[in-house]
Amino acid sequence: MAALKKIVFLDRDTIPVNINIPQPSFAHQWLEYPSTLASEVAERIADADIVITNKVYLGETELSKADKVKHIAVAATGVNNVDLDYCQSRQIAVSNIRGYATQSVPEHVIGLLFTLMRNIPAYHNDIQAGEWQRQNKFCFFTHPIQDIAGSTLGIIGSGALGQATATLARAIGMKVQFSERKGAAGCRQGYVSFDHCLASSDAIALLCPLTEETRNLIDREALSKMKPNAILINTGRGGLVNEADLVDALKRNIIAGAGVDVFTQEPAPSDNPLIANMDLPNLILTPHVAWGSHSSIQTLCDILVSNIEAAERGALQNRVR
């Protein structure tokens, strides 16, 4: 009889408790922890065959004594919490989750666009502050209200999420353009230059991965090239935006507003520039939940287990390494 494979999930609490994680069909022992500190990783994976992680870091220090580990199943798309080079040297397979949030993330992007382009929070705050009574009219206009239809959405990141966001944006009447990589010598067909995208879009949506090339992609210089009535939406990765530069641009009306779902450090500390200025009426913050509709998380879990089963069969499903 085949030996039981030991599967260790290091941070089960990153998946809501009401989401069902299917059990792999092969003989196995499943052990899960709500969360795992860096100091606890090595002990918890010492005799594991398969390790599941969402955000817990796995590098040489953590893996060096885990001789049985043959597969790291990342319960997310990003794999920056895994030392891929070390895994390759050890012949440890690494898989990730792809294409699970192509409904949830675009809806979050569009939701933030409606909220900011129509200045909904600013009007709510005005009512709360008694502005309606001071104006003494049936309505009042203290903030500009922009139409979504007919406006131009510039998308940075043309993968599955970027394409799905473009489809939804077009469905509500937006014009869509995709940005070429910053500093590219030329533009691929169907793309516009990075600078042109910034200068000609009424809203910019960041849906690209975080790499050394994209870190601080949106900084003071990039923000200065955007329209003064433009909105910035970041549901990609926190490090894509220089957060202090963004706050400065919002305060000085360089751009009209920003919706941010991702931060350079998560959870974001109280001294994070965005958190420290979250009372700005043109800034909307959400805690990395754009991906988190019930259906998207369930799909993620289904793919996670499918990846594990595929690896057991020797198939290269969603393999990163």
N, C-alpha and C positions, 0 to 999 in steps of 0.2 A: 504494500500500500504506500502511495506517495506521501512523503512527509508534509506536514502542515506548513504552509508558508506564513510567516509572521508579518503582519502588516501593522505598522505603527503610524497613527495620525497624530501629529504633534500639536496641532492647533484647531481642534474641532469647533471651538466657539466662533471661528470665523465664518461658519455656516450656521444660519439660524436653526434653532432646535426643532422647528416645525417642518424642516425640509428633510425628506427621506433620502438617505444615502443607500443605494442598493448594495447588497452584499455580493462580492465576486463569486462566480459559479464554481471556482476550483476550491479544493480543501485548504482552509486557512484559519489562522487565529487573528482576530481583529482586536487591536488595543488602541484606544484613543484617549487623548488628554485634552482638557479644555484649552490650555495654553502651555507653552514650554519656554522657560528662561534659557538664555544662552548657556548657562552653567549646567543645565539639566539635560541638554541634547545628547551628549555622548553616552551617558548612562542609559537613556531611554531607547536609543537605537542600537545598542551594543550587539544584540542578537537578532536584529530585524532583517528580513529579506527585502521588504518593500517599505519605503518611508513616504508618507504623504505630508506635504507642507504647503501652507498657503503663504505665510510671511516669515516663518522661522528660518534663520540663516543656516545653510549647510555648506561648510567649507572643509578644507583639509583637517583642521583641528577637530572638528566635530565628527568627521567620517573616518579618520585615520585608524581607529580601533574597531570600527564597525565592518568587520571582514566579510560578513554575509550579505551586505546590502548590494543588490543588483539593479535596483530600479528606484529612482526618486520620482514620484508622481506629484507634480506641482498643481495645486488646486486653484490655479489662476493662469492668466496669460503671461504675465511678466515672470522672468526667471532670474532676475538680478539678485535674488537671495540664494542662489546656488552657484558654487564655484564650478563652472562648466569644464574648465581645463583640467581641474583635478579629477572630476568625474570621468572625463575621457581617458585620462592616464590610468584610471582604475577599471575602465570598461563598465562603468555604472551608467545605465540608461537613464535619461532624463526626458520626461514628457510634460507637456503643458496642455492648457485648455484653450481652444480657439473657437470663435464664431458663436459663442453662447449668449452674448448680450447685444445682438444686432437689432433687437427690438427695444430693449430697456435703455441703452445709452443714447441712441438717437432721440427717443422720446424725452429724455432728461435734457438734452441739448436744446430741443425745440421749446420745452417748458421754460427753461431759463431765458431763452430769447424772447418769448412772449412776456415774461415777467419784467424783464429789463427794458425792452423796447417800448413797452406801454407804461413803464415807470410805476408799476402796481405797488411795490413796497413804499415808495416815496409818497404816494397819495394816501396810503394807509397811515403812514406816520404823520402826515399833515392833519388828517382827521383826528387822530389821537391827540395831537397838540392843540386842537381847537381852531384850526385854520378855517374850517367851513363856517363856523359861527362868526369869525372875524370878517370873512369875505361877505357874508350876508347875501349870498346869491344861491340860485338853485344848484349851481355847480361852479367849480373854479378850476383854473388851469395854471398850476404853479410849476409844472414840469412838462417837457415836450412828450408827445405821444406819437410814436412812429408806427407806420403800417408794416407788417411783416411781408405781405404780398407785394411783389415788385421790388423788394430790397435784394441785395446781393450778399450771399453767404460765401465767404472764402474758407475752404477746408484745407487744413494742413494735416496730411495723413490720408492716403488713398486706399487703405486696406479695407477689410470687411466693414469695420465701424464707419469709416469715412464714406464708403459707398452707400451704406444703409442710411446714414444721416442725409446724404445728398438726395436719395429717393424721397425721404420724408419731407425734406425742405422744398423740393420741387412740387410735391403734392399740395403744399399750402401756398404755392404761388411764388416761391423765392427763385431767384436766379442763383446758380451755383457755379463756382469756379474752384479748381484744385490748384494748390500752390506747388510749384517745383521746389526742390531742395534749396535751402539758402546757399547762395554762392555758386550755384551750378552754372557751368559755362553756357549752357543752352537749355531750352525747354522741350520736354517731350510733348508729343502730340496730345492735346487735350489738357495741357497744363499752362499756367501763366507763371511768370517769374515771382519769386518770393516778395520782392519789393512792390511789384504791381499788385499782387494780391492784397498786401497790407493797405496800399493807398486807395484801392478801388472798391473794397468790400465794406458793406454796412455792418457786417458782423464777421468775426473770425472764430472758427471752431478748431481747437487743437485736439487731434485724434491720432497723433503719431507716437511711436515709442520714445522712451528716454534713452539716448545714447550720448557719447561724448560730443557728437556733432550737434545734437539738439538741446543739450543742456543750456539753460538761459537763452533759448531761442528768441523768446520775447523779452527784451530788455528795454532800457530807456530809449535806445536808438530805434528799435522796431516800433515801439509804442508811438514815438514822435512821427512816424510815417503813416499812421492810421488816421482815418477821418475823425474829426472832433465829435461826431455823432455816432461813432462806431462802438460796438459791443464786443468784448472778448469773452469767449467761453472756453474753459479748460476742463475737459473730462479725460484728458490723456494721462499725463504724469505731472506731479508737482514741480519737478525740476525743470520743466519746459519754460517756466516763467520766473523771472526775477521778481520775487514777491514785493520787495521794498520799492522797486521801480514801478510796479503796477499800482501800489497804493499812492505813490507820488503823482502818477498820471491821473488817477481818479480825483485826487484832491485838487489838482490844477486844471481839471477839465480838458486834459489832453485827449482823453477818450470819454465816452458818455457813461460806460458802465462795464461791469465784469461779473461773470458767474463762475465760481470756482468750486470744483468737487474734489480736487486732489491737491496735496500739499507736499512741500519738500521733506517734511517730517510728519509721520502719522503714528499716533494721534498728534495733531498740531499743538505745540505748547502755547501757553498764554501770551508769550512774548513774540510769537510769530507775527510778522507785520500785518497779515490779513486778519488774524484773530484780534489783534490789538485795535484794529480799525473797522471791526465788523458793524459798527453803528453807521457807517457811511450809507446814505440812502441809495447809492448806485452800485452797491456791492452785495451780492448774494453768495452765501457760503453753504455748502452741503458736505457732510462727512464721508466722502468717497462712497456714495451710494448710487451713483448713476447706473451701475451695472446690476443693482440689487432687486429687480422685480422678482416676485416669487417664481415665475416661470423661468427666468434666466438662471436663477440659482439652482433650480431643479435640473435644468439642462446641464449646467456645469457639473453637478454631481453625477449625472448619468454618463457624461463624457469621461469624467475622472475614473469611474469604475471600468468603463469600456477600454480606456487606455491601459489600465492595469491588466485586464484580461487579455488584451492584444499583446502586451509585452510577454505575458506567460506563454502565448502561442508562438512567440518569436516574430510577431508582426511589428512593422515600424509605424505605428499610428501616433500622430502628433509628437513624434520624437524631436527633441531639440538637440540631443547628443545620443 
